[in-house]
Amino acid sequence: MTPRLRMATTIDQAYIRDWHIQHATTINQNDTYLLAETDRKLIGLISYRLLNPDTPPTNPLRLLYQHLPCGRSHANHCMQRPQHIRLRHMLTIPDGDMTAVALLDHLSNHLTANRMTEIRVGIGVTDTDTAQRDRYQALGFTPSLWLFQCPLPLLNASTDNTVCVRPAAHRDQLPLSLLFRDYLIGEEQRADFFRLRPDIDWQHLITAKRRCHDRILLVAEYNNQLSGFIDISLTPSMLSHIRSLARWGWHRLRRQPSVLPVWRRTASVQGIYTAPDYQRHGIATALLHNAAARACQQGAIELHAPIWAANHVSQAFFRRQGLTPARLILRRPLRTTG
């Protein structure tokens, strides 16, 4: 029997909550739900969150961030950000693959009209997650990004004494912009869905990154030649933590369940690159460990590194430095049926 597909309404909340309890998952009030029913019996659901970079944020602090130099440089001056949804849950009855296909196809038809381009879902690395990952791949999802992480500080590493690592300076503007260009063009070639903006102002990009207080931008010199860089963003800042505390207090006043937030600042590797002529001299290792030490000094307790699934060389490098994969992001291009 063909299932009836419809968007959830407020009267379905109890319906949905029971299904989450049955599947040992958590419900999120900010998610949108698509339901599949037969004879008024729920046989499957999808919950997702819309992520549209063209929509101005309603949060004043996020709106402020978009006007900061580092926010503009990363969000607008590097790559064309695809408009996508983040799939949160896909729950069906046992052997409900046909229901899952019907839900995904209906979702594609619905979202393509809103100029969405793809669906993304994050999967962990446990044995249970492996079975779930296989199911998503059978439904047309392909691996796109591995998220590596490890606690800070990193263990000390022996590096070549001729490698000098220092913060990027104004005099590095031109050579560093050329290194950034080569790095991002290489990233574009590794991932067919990663697209650079055609109007990138590379020197403006470097200036914005150097002036950002929540960023660590280091360069490496080998034999007095600029040979590589590392770009690390630090988040959340103290301002974000204060915002989380205010939200927690508001929930407490309204007697809503809430967990006291703990300031856990993380450092995320946005880019690390060594020029081809200077590889195999320990430059990337020196950059990573120096940047990690600086991140520790600024309160970071964990290091993250997003790596394309197709970039096996970088994955091997980060594994050698002590990072391990914690999550895999899969993507499925939206396409219409019928």
FIZA-725977 format. One line per field, with one value per atom (N, C-alpha, C): residue in one letter; x, y, z. Coordinates in pm, whole numbers, plus 50000, padded with zeros to 5 digits. Layout:
N
code <- [A;...]
u <- [X;...]
v <- [Y;...]
w <- [Z;...]
END
This chain:
338
code <- [M;M;M;T;T;T;P;P;P;R;R;R;L;L;L;R;R;R;M;M;M;A;A;A;T;T;T;T;T;T;I;I;I;D;D;D;Q;Q;Q;A;A;A;Y;Y;Y;I;I;I;R;R;R;D;D;D;W;W;W;H;H;H;I;I;I;Q;Q;Q;H;H;H;A;A;A;T;T;T;T;T;T;I;I;I;N;N;N;Q;Q;Q;N;N;N;D;D;D;T;T;T;Y;Y;Y;L;L;L;L;L;L;A;A;A;E;E;E;T;T;T;D;D;D;R;R;R;K;K;K;L;L;L;I;I;I;G;G;G;L;L;L;I;I;I;S;S;S;Y;Y;Y;R;R;R;L;L;L;L;L;L;N;N;N;P;P;P;D;D;D;T;T;T;P;P;P;P;P;P;T;T;T;N;N;N;P;P;P;L;L;L;R;R;R;L;L;L;L;L;L;Y;Y;Y;Q;Q;Q;H;H;H;L;L;L;P;P;P;C;C;C;G;G;G;R;R;R;S;S;S;H;H;H;A;A;A;N;N;N;H;H;H;C;C;C;M;M;M;Q;Q;Q;R;R;R;P;P;P;Q;Q;Q;H;H;H;I;I;I;R;R;R;L;L;L;R;R;R;H;H;H;M;M;M;L;L;L;T;T;T;I;I;I;P;P;P;D;D;D;G;G;G;D;D;D;M;M;M;T;T;T;A;A;A;V;V;V;A;A;A;L;L;L;L;L;L;D;D;D;H;H;H;L;L;L;S;S;S;N;N;N;H;H;H;L;L;L;T;T;T;A;A;A;N;N;N;R;R;R;M;M;M;T;T;T;E;E;E;I;I;I;R;R;R;V;V;V;G;G;G;I;I;I;G;G;G;V;V;V;T;T;T;D;D;D;T;T;T;D;D;D;T;T;T;A;A;A;Q;Q;Q;R;R;R;D;D;D;R;R;R;Y;Y;Y;Q;Q;Q;A;A;A;L;L;L;G;G;G;F;F;F;T;T;T;P;P;P;S;S;S;L;L;L;W;W;W;L;L;L;F;F;F;Q;Q;Q;C;C;C;P;P;P;L;L;L;P;P;P;L;L;L;L;L;L;N;N;N;A;A;A;S;S;S;T;T;T;D;D;D;N;N;N;T;T;T;V;V;V;C;C;C;V;V;V;R;R;R;P;P;P;A;A;A;A;A;A;H;H;H;R;R;R;D;D;D;Q;Q;Q;L;L;L;P;P;P;L;L;L;S;S;S;L;L;L;L;L;L;F;F;F;R;R;R;D;D;D;Y;Y;Y;L;L;L;I;I;I;G;G;G;E;E;E;E;E;E;Q;Q;Q;R;R;R;A;A;A;D;D;D;F;F;F;F;F;F;R;R;R;L;L;L;R;R;R;P;P;P;D;D;D;I;I;I;D;D;D;W;W;W;Q;Q;Q;H;H;H;L;L;L;I;I;I;T;T;T;A;A;A;K;K;K;R;R;R;R;R;R;C;C;C;H;H;H;D;D;D;R;R;R;I;I;I;L;L;L;L;L;L;V;V;V;A;A;A;E;E;E;Y;Y;Y;N;N;N;N;N;N;Q;Q;Q;L;L;L;S;S;S;G;G;G;F;F;F;I;I;I;D;D;D;I;I;I;S;S;S;L;L;L;T;T;T;P;P;P;S;S;S;M;M;M;L;L;L;S;S;S;H;H;H;I;I;I;R;R;R;S;S;S;L;L;L;A;A;A;R;R;R;W;W;W;G;G;G;W;W;W;H;H;H;R;R;R;L;L;L;R;R;R;R;R;R;Q;Q;Q;P;P;P;S;S;S;V;V;V;L;L;L;P;P;P;V;V;V;W;W;W;R;R;R;R;R;R;T;T;T;A;A;A;S;S;S;V;V;V;Q;Q;Q;G;G;G;I;I;I;Y;Y;Y;T;T;T;A;A;A;P;P;P;D;D;D;Y;Y;Y;Q;Q;Q;R;R;R;H;H;H;G;G;G;I;I;I;A;A;A;T;T;T;A;A;A;L;L;L;L;L;L;H;H;H;N;N;N;A;A;A;A;A;A;A;A;A;R;R;R;A;A;A;C;C;C;Q;Q;Q;Q;Q;Q;G;G;G;A;A;A;I;I;I;E;E;E;L;L;L;H;H;H;A;A;A;P;P;P;I;I;I;W;W;W;A;A;A;A;A;A;N;N;N;H;H;H;V;V;V;S;S;S;Q;Q;Q;A;A;A;F;F;F;F;F;F;R;R;R;R;R;R;Q;Q;Q;G;G;G;L;L;L;T;T;T;P;P;P;A;A;A;R;R;R;L;L;L;I;I;I;L;L;L;R;R;R;R;R;R;P;P;P;L;L;L;R;R;R;T;T;T;T;T;T;G;G;G]
u <- [50084;50000;50089;50056;50133;50107;50212;50190;50144;50070;50029;50134;50188;50295;50240;50273;50226;50320;50319;50397;50327;50406;50349;50294;50193;50134;50147;50099;50110;50035;49928;49851;49924;50034;50109;50222;50235;50350;50355;50242;50241;50274;50219;50245;50396;50462;50605;50686;50648;50722;50723;50612;50606;50701;50710;50800;50946;50980;51118;51151;51057;51080;51098;51017;51024;51159;51216;51343;51462;51440;51549;51625;51553;51611;51549;51606;51558;51484;51380;51301;51354;51351;51395;51281;51243;51128;51154;51280;51312;51315;51295;51299;51164;51169;51049;51031;50906;50878;50794;50831;50754;50713;50582;50528;50482;50493;50439;50339;50215;50109;50038;49984;49892;49778;49655;49536;49549;49599;49616;49713;49803;49906;50042;50122;50253;50349;50411;50507;50646;50659;50791;50786;50901;50910;51051;51060;51187;51180;51285;51297;51420;51409;51520;51520;51633;51648;51694;51629;51659;51778;51878;51996;52009;51965;51963;52052;52172;52264;52213;52112;52061;51960;51914;51816;51887;51858;51925;51892;51992;51966;51878;51793;51706;51778;51883;51957;52047;52035;52116;52266;52308;52451;52504;52424;52468;52470;52376;52376;52501;52540;52662;52783;52785;52900;52920;52811;52823;52887;52887;52948;53090;53138;53276;53367;53491;53581;53597;53619;53641;53513;53398;53271;53246;53269;53250;53349;53474;53577;53548;53507;53487;53355;53250;53118;53097;53154;53119;53234;53358;53468;53543;53503;53575;53495;53389;53321;53174;53116;52973;52906;52836;52778;52647;52639;52515;52402;52283;52166;52118;52113;52087;52004;51959;51893;51978;51968;52039;51937;51954;51865;51899;51799;51823;51789;51672;51630;51555;51572;51490;51450;51327;51279;51167;51177;51072;51048;50940;50914;51021;51041;51139;51114;51223;51215;51138;51160;51086;51166;51248;51329;51244;51134;51046;50985;50953;50899;51005;51130;51239;51260;51255;51270;51157;51035;50920;50934;50979;50998;51105;51218;51327;51288;51219;51177;51075;50982;50884;50953;51052;51126;51203;51259;51330;51236;51118;51020;50980;50963;50918;51025;51151;51256;51319;51313;51368;51297;51167;51092;51142;51206;51262;51410;51459;51597;51699;51658;51753;51827;51951;52030;52069;52071;52113;52067;52072;52043;52173;52198;52317;52276;52355;52329;52463;52472;52594;52579;52680;52679;52804;52789;52903;52989;53076;53173;53163;53057;53042;52989;52986;52937;52791;52711;52570;52562;52646;52647;52690;52775;52820;52702;52614;52495;52405;52393;52312;52374;52507;52576;52555;52561;52538;52397;52301;52164;52150;52212;52205;52273;52384;52452;52367;52294;52204;52089;52058;51951;52002;52127;52178;52266;52300;52391;52536;52623;52765;52848;52956;53042;53104;53104;53163;53268;53249;53338;53354;53480;53509;53543;53493;53526;53620;53747;53847;53855;53892;53907;53999;54049;54128;54138;54160;54175;54307;54310;54432;54488;54619;54719;54764;54819;54879;55013;55053;55185;55292;55404;55513;55564;55600;55652;55787;55880;56011;56000;56043;56036;56173;56187;56311;56338;56459;56493;56495;56502;56505;56366;56261;56124;56092;56058;56021;55871;55797;55653;55624;55545;55514;55377;55317;55190;55206;55103;55107;55114;55195;55215;55174;55174;55133;55225;55353;55447;55421;55342;55311;55188;55131;55003;55002;55096;55097;55133;55247;55277;55174;55117;55017;54889;54851;54731;54751;54873;54900;54892;54942;54930;54785;54704;54562;54492;54528;54465;54497;54624;54662;54593;54583;54519;54372;54299;54155;54124;54208;54188;54208;54306;54324;54206;54147;54027;53912;53899;53791;53806;53930;53953;53925;53942;53920;53772;53690;53547;53467;53392;53320;53206;53166;53056;53107;53238;53298;53329;53269;53284;53328;53438;53486;53407;53396;53335;53428;53373;53461;53524;53474;53519;53595;53674;53745;53853;53854;53962;54056;54161;54245;54314;54363;54433;54337;54215;54115;54082;54079;54054;54160;54288;54398;54391;54361;54351;54242;54127;54016;54053;54122;54160;54263;54358;54461;54400;54294;54236;54131;54097;53995;54055;53993;54046;54026;53924;53897;53955;54075;54139;54288;54349;54493;54542;54618;54671;54823;54886;55031;55090;55214;55288;55417;55471;55597;55700;55821;55933;56035;56078;56179;56288;56410;56522;56485;56421;56382;56279;56207;56103;55969;55863;55730;55684;55662;55642;55507;55432;55304;55230;55108;55025;54929;54873;54762;54663;54535;54426;54333;54323;54241;54142;54014;53912;53882;53856;53826;53680;53609;53468;53427;53332;53267;53352;53332;53403;53332;53390;53328;53191;53177;53048;52942;52978;52883;52847;52945;52918;52822;52839;52748;52607;52598;52467;52403;52484;52431;52385;52460;52419;52287;52270;52145;52028;52050;51944;51909;52012;51988;51906;51939;51864;51720;51698;51562;51480;51541;51471;51439;51532;51508;51391;51383;51273;51139;51138;51015;50994;51083;51075;51080;51165;51187;51318;51325;51449;51566;51676;51793;51917;52028;52154;52246;52308;52400;52514;52532;52637;52776;52868;53008;53089;53180;53259;53364;53339;53429;53472;53574;53617;53691;53659;53722;53798;53900;53979;53954;53916;53883;53981;54045;54140;54063;54068;53999;54085;54214;54302;54445;54516;54659;54721;54834;54887;55037;55107;55250;55272;55349;55378;55446;55417;55472;55623;55696;55842;55900;55817;55868;55805;55742;55679;55783;55742;55827;55944;55923;56022;55964;55848;55786;55720;55693;55636;55492;55410;55270;55262;55350;55350;55386;55488;55527;55414;55346;55235;55123;55086;54974;55003;55121;55151;55170;55227;55241;55104;55017;54882;54802;54819;54746;54790;54921;54970;54911;54902;54843;54693;54625;54483;54462;54550;54540;54553;54645;54664;54540;54457;54336;54211;54231;54120;54061;54117;54063;54104;54011;54040;54025;53985;53967;53999;54058;54095;54010;53948;53867;53932;53911;53964;53867;53792;53707;53790;53780;53860;53768;53786;53707;53724;53618;53625;53720;53739;53827;53973;54002;54138;54205;54252;54310;54447;54519;54650;54636;54541;54520;54466;54381;54330;54444;54537;54651;54738;54757;54838;54777;54648;54586;54580;54568;54574;54712;54817;54952;54972;54898;54910;54822;54749;54670;54523;54475;54333;54265;54140;54063;53930;53875;53745;53634;53551;53441;53305;53300;53171;53194;53099;53103;52979;52999;52888;52864;52740;52702;52606;52604;52519;52441;52326;52241;52183;52220;52165;52013;51946;51801;51765;51670;51623;51475;51405;51261;51230;51113;51066;50935;50911;50784;50782]
v <- [49881;50000;50125;50220;50344;50429;50471;50551;50691;50749;50889;50975;51072;51157;51296;51351;51484;51547;51680;51752;51746;51736;51727;51861;51856;51976;51967;52068;52072;51957;51910;51801;51668;51661;51536;51524;51618;51618;51492;51452;51331;51208;51207;51103;51087;51199;51200;51166;51218;51191;51041;50974;50830;50754;50799;50732;50752;50871;50896;50809;50795;50710;50564;50521;50384;50354;50456;50436;50488;50526;50572;50690;50785;50907;51027;51144;51266;51354;51419;51509;51651;51726;51865;51952;52052;52135;52221;52242;52327;52252;52120;52041;52043;52022;52004;51855;51809;51665;51637;51530;51474;51333;51305;51177;51090;50959;50860;50774;50763;50690;50595;50489;50400;50368;50392;50368;50439;50562;50646;50586;50502;50444;50493;50548;50601;50487;50491;50388;50445;50577;50636;50787;50845;50991;51036;51159;51227;51359;51389;51522;51589;51717;51787;51933;51996;52138;52210;52319;52397;52486;52479;52565;52642;52766;52848;52970;52971;53082;53215;53215;53340;53406;53333;53388;53460;53587;53658;53593;53580;53517;53603;53538;53611;53643;53568;53593;53715;53819;53940;53913;53818;53790;53724;53636;53575;53678;53770;53878;53963;53989;54065;53990;53857;53777;53788;53792;53800;53931;54032;54158;54173;54072;54074;54034;54082;54050;53900;53820;53677;53607;53654;53594;53615;53737;53765;53688;53680;53617;53470;53401;53256;53224;53299;53265;53313;53427;53489;53499;53499;53528;53404;53286;53165;53080;53018;52919;52953;52896;52907;52803;52852;52760;52702;52571;52511;52527;52549;52556;52413;52375;52235;52224;52102;52071;51971;51974;51879;51776;51653;51546;51505;51510;51478;51333;51288;51151;51098;50970;50900;50768;50761;50646;50579;50449;50373;50243;50176;50044;49948;49832;49736;49703;49689;49662;49773;49896;50009;50087;50016;50087;50157;50095;50159;50286;50282;50402;50511;50473;50570;50635;50555;50609;50705;50668;50756;50887;50881;51003;51093;51035;51115;51176;51099;51153;51264;51246;51351;51476;51456;51569;51642;51568;51629;51717;51664;51741;51868;51855;51969;52077;52037;52134;52193;52120;52174;52303;52310;52432;52549;52521;52626;52648;52602;52622;52552;52451;52368;52279;52241;52162;52024;52004;51874;51850;51721;51677;51629;51667;51620;51550;51450;51379;51341;51351;51315;51181;51094;50960;50941;50873;50845;50733;50679;50579;50447;50427;50300;50192;50068;49957;49979;50030;50059;50166;50266;50373;50321;50220;50165;50105;50033;49978;50090;50197;50311;50381;50390;50453;50373;50240;50156;50175;50193;50214;50345;50451;50580;50573;50503;50493;50414;50314;50240;50327;50434;50525;50644;50639;50743;50847;50832;50926;50884;50981;50954;51027;50964;51031;51158;51265;51390;51445;51429;51497;51414;51389;51328;51437;51425;51518;51447;51487;51432;51519;51458;51536;51465;51542;51487;51592;51550;51648;51722;51843;51924;51916;51929;51961;51837;51860;51752;51715;51590;51548;51621;51645;51715;51631;51701;51632;51692;51606;51655;51705;51827;51887;51940;51967;52021;52158;52178;52306;52421;52390;52498;52551;52489;52537;52643;52761;52871;52897;52882;52905;53032;53122;53250;53297;53394;53451;53523;53517;53586;53737;53805;53949;54017;54150;54226;54199;54176;54153;54020;53932;53802;53809;53926;53939;53873;53909;53857;53710;53666;53521;53433;53481;53401;53390;53497;53491;53391;53380;53281;53139;53118;52986;52949;53046;53021;52986;53057;53029;52886;52846;52711;52606;52634;52538;52519;52629;52618;52563;52592;52533;52382;52337;52194;52130;52201;52148;52136;52232;52228;52108;52071;51958;51825;51820;51696;51665;51768;51749;51814;51732;51786;51879;51879;51964;52092;52107;52227;52326;52442;52542;52674;52729;52860;52970;53081;53198;53252;53296;53344;53480;53552;53690;53703;53603;53607;53714;53797;53894;53830;53765;53684;53767;53886;53966;54020;54053;54094;53978;53858;53739;53722;53738;53724;53834;53956;54067;54039;53991;53962;53853;53749;53641;53687;53771;53818;53906;53979;54073;54010;53885;53819;53772;53809;53776;53628;53565;53423;53335;53370;53294;53289;53176;53160;53136;53230;53219;53225;53110;53099;53064;53108;53073;53004;52926;52856;52905;52927;52964;52851;52812;52707;52762;52771;52834;52976;53047;53188;53207;53101;53110;53071;53148;53116;52985;52883;52749;52687;52746;52687;52773;52732;52806;52710;52756;52688;52793;52764;52856;52782;52832;52768;52870;52829;52913;52860;52951;52916;52946;52848;52867;52766;52796;52926;53023;53149;53250;53271;53356;53385;53449;53529;53591;53485;53382;53274;53199;53184;53116;53199;53330;53417;53406;53398;53380;53249;53141;53011;53016;53087;53102;53177;53283;53358;53271;53187;53098;52996;52945;52850;52916;53040;53111;53135;53166;53189;53061;52948;52820;52785;52816;52789;52872;52998;53083;53029;52971;52915;52770;52721;52584;52480;52508;52414;52339;52211;52135;52195;52215;52273;52232;52213;52173;52293;52313;52425;52413;52514;52505;52516;52441;52444;52501;52593;52655;52556;52499;52402;52458;52539;52602;52501;52501;52408;52486;52422;52478;52393;52457;52385;52425;52325;52350;52382;52508;52550;52529;52515;52492;52473;52378;52359;52317;52381;52361;52383;52297;52313;52319;52416;52427;52299;52255;52127;52118;52228;52223;52205;52218;52213;52100;52006;51897;51796;51714;51611;51670;51786;51845;51872;51815;51834;51969;52039;52173;52167;52077;52066;52025;51934;51892;52008;52086;52202;52304;52327;52422;52375;52247;52196;52202;52159;52154;52294;52385;52523;52588;52567;52625;52564;52434;52369;52423;52450;52508;52646;52727;52860;52851;52752;52734;52698;52615;52582;52706;52794;52917;53006;52991;53071;52996;52887;52819;52701;52662;52548;52418;52324;52195;52079;52109;52003;52058;51974;52011;51934;52004;51943;51969;51877;51894;51830;51910;51853;51822;51699;51652;51588;51625;51563;51412;51340;51193;51141;51218;51176;51210;51288;51333;51236;51123;51020;51061;51147;51192;51273;51368;51448;51364;51267;51179;51103;51052;50978;51070;51195;51291;51318;51344;51376;51254;51136;51016;51004;51034;51027;51129;51241;51344;51316;51204;51166;51195;51250;51276;51150;51131;51015;51061;50988;51026;51010;51112;51109;51111;51159;51172;51180;51126;51132;51203;51303;51374;51315;51270;51218;51317;51317;51410;51335;51389;51335;51451;51468;51579;51567;51680;51680;51662;51576;51555;51526;51569;51549;51417;51367;51243;51270;51190;51202;51313]
w <- [50000;50000;50000;49913;49905;50028;50099;50220;50186;50278;50267;50335;50263;50314;50343;50458;50493;50594;50599;50698;50833;50939;51074;51118;51203;51261;51414;51482;51628;51695;51633;51695;51686;51612;51598;51700;51791;51882;51969;52024;52106;52023;51903;51804;51782;51756;51725;51849;51964;52086;52118;52098;52124;52032;51908;51814;51853;51899;51944;52065;52157;52274;52231;52136;52087;52021;51950;51880;51958;52085;52173;52113;52058;52004;52075;52051;52117;52019;52068;51986;52000;51892;51895;51843;51922;51887;51763;51728;51614;51481;51485;51362;51291;51160;51078;51052;51056;51044;50921;50852;50741;50782;50775;50825;50709;50730;50637;50713;50659;50728;50632;50688;50617;50713;50667;50750;50885;50880;51000;51101;51052;51137;51089;51181;51146;51115;50996;50958;50932;50938;50917;50930;50961;50970;50939;50895;50874;50948;51025;51085;51027;50999;50937;50982;50955;50987;50862;50832;50713;50738;50650;50661;50531;50533;50412;50433;50368;50391;50339;50250;50196;50289;50390;50483;50597;50621;50730;50863;50952;51082;51169;51248;51339;51469;51500;51623;51603;51686;51668;51675;51761;51772;51645;51585;51459;51347;51350;51251;51267;51393;51418;51367;51387;51342;51191;51115;50970;50926;51014;50978;51033;51106;51151;51036;51035;50923;50900;51010;50989;50945;50993;50952;50804;50757;50615;50530;50575;50493;50471;50577;50563;50496;50526;50475;50332;50297;50169;50069;50116;50026;49981;50025;49987;49890;49941;49859;49844;49740;49719;49809;49909;50008;49955;49942;49892;49993;49944;50031;50054;50181;50212;50338;50361;50488;50563;50694;50778;50828;50782;50823;50965;51052;51193;51225;51181;51207;51085;51059;50961;51026;51073;51148;51070;51054;50984;51060;51023;51077;51024;51088;51036;50889;50815;50669;50599;50643;50585;50484;50402;50304;50198;50158;50059;50117;50245;50310;50314;50344;50349;50212;50105;49970;49938;49974;49948;50024;50149;50228;50166;50127;50070;49936;49852;49723;49740;49833;49859;49913;49998;50052;49942;49849;49737;49654;49623;49546;49620;49751;49831;49841;49857;49884;49758;49647;49524;49484;49512;49483;49566;49680;49765;49740;49627;49584;49673;49746;49819;49719;49752;49658;49710;49841;49890;50033;50072;50209;50270;50395;50466;50594;50632;50757;50818;50951;51022;51092;51078;51135;51220;51333;51420;51366;51452;51407;51482;51561;51633;51538;51587;51504;51464;51558;51525;51418;51428;51328;51191;51189;51061;50985;51053;50988;50938;51017;50974;50854;50854;50741;50613;50625;50508;50454;50544;50499;50423;50475;50406;50269;50261;50131;50032;50079;49991;49942;50016;49978;49897;49851;49762;49827;49954;50021;49994;49977;49955;50061;50109;50209;50151;50229;50181;50275;50407;50501;50628;50666;50795;50895;51018;51125;51223;51222;51313;51438;51551;51673;51771;51867;51976;52085;52209;52318;52306;52359;52367;52508;52527;52424;52347;52228;52151;52212;52188;52234;52155;52218;52150;52034;51927;51809;51772;51730;51687;51544;51521;51388;51349;51221;51168;51229;51280;51343;51245;51116;51017;50986;51044;51024;51130;51086;51176;51161;51270;51270;51347;51288;51351;51303;51374;51328;51194;51113;50984;51006;50927;50938;50808;50813;50695;50576;50603;50494;50422;50484;50422;50332;50317;50248;50111;50025;49889;49881;49940;49929;49999;50109;50180;50099;50031;49946;49833;49780;49675;49730;49854;49915;49940;49988;50010;49880;49775;49645;49600;49609;49567;49654;49785;49875;49841;49825;49801;49662;49565;49432;49440;49519;49539;49609;49708;49775;49677;49588;49489;49396;49364;49275;49344;49478;49550;49571;49583;49610;49500;49423;49308;49348;49477;49520;49587;49600;49660;49548;49555;49449;49507;49450;49492;49424;49493;49431;49323;49210;49102;49130;49229;49252;49384;49420;49548;49546;49648;49670;49772;49723;49809;49917;49883;49983;50088;50048;50147;50240;50186;50267;50374;50337;50433;50539;50497;50592;50695;50649;50740;50839;50793;50882;50984;50943;51037;51146;51115;51210;51302;51277;51358;51489;51601;51732;51766;51709;51737;51628;51582;51476;51499;51466;51473;51330;51277;51141;51151;51127;51138;51002;50983;50861;50901;50807;50830;50729;50778;50692;50694;50576;50562;50471;50524;50451;50408;50502;50482;50370;50336;50234;50297;50267;50317;50251;50332;50276;50312;50406;50443;50543;50573;50669;50737;50848;50913;50959;50940;50974;51070;51193;51296;51350;51359;51421;51560;51653;51791;51820;51872;51903;52010;52097;52106;52188;52167;52243;52377;52461;52589;52568;52461;52432;52406;52333;52306;52434;52523;52649;52735;52738;52812;52756;52624;52562;52604;52611;52654;52799;52885;53024;53035;52952;52955;52910;52809;52762;52870;52940;53049;53160;53197;53300;53261;53134;53085;53094;53056;53066;53211;53301;53443;53496;53453;53496;53447;53330;53273;53316;53404;53456;53345;53247;53139;53165;53125;53148;53072;53139;53077;53155;53083;53144;53150;53265;53281;53180;53094;52992;53053;52996;53038;52923;52957;52851;52801;52685;52623;52489;52491;52366;52280;52152;52058;51952;51899;51789;51665;51557;51433;51324;51264;51156;51028;50987;50865;50741;50760;50647;50693;50634;50659;50526;50492;50357;50359;50285;50260;50110;50065;49922;49873;49752;49702;49711;49688;49690;49829;49934;50071;50152;50087;50159;50207;50308;50369;50447;50506;50595;50734;50764;50894;50912;50802;50812;50862;50807;50850;50996;51039;51180;51271;51233;51313;51320;51209;51208;51300;51289;51368;51517;51558;51701;51758;51681;51728;51743;51644;51651;51765;51789;51898;52033;52049;52174;52196;52090;52103;52135;52075;52104;52251;52306;52449;52534;52498;52574;52571;52467;52455;52504;52575;52640;52566;52452;52378;52446;52451;52513;52415;52292;52193;52055;51972;51836;51737;51643;51538;51403;51309;51174;51075;50998;50892;50768;50720;50607;50504;50377;50271;50274;50248;50247;50140;50032;49923;49950;50055;50081;50179;50128;50213;50267;50197;50244;50372;50374;50494;50608;50578;50683;50748;50668;50724;50808;50764;50839;50977;50983;51111;51202;51145;51229;51295;51219;51277;51388;51382;51485;51607;51607;51723;51712;51600;51582;51530;51568;51525;51466;51370;51314;51416;51428;51524;51455;51333;51266;51115;51040;50894;50844;50758;50696;50557;50532;50402;50336;50205;50131;50023;49992;49885;49807;49681;49602;49592;49600;49586;49440;49417;49280;49284;49182;49175;49111;49138;49076;49005;48906;48837;48735]
END
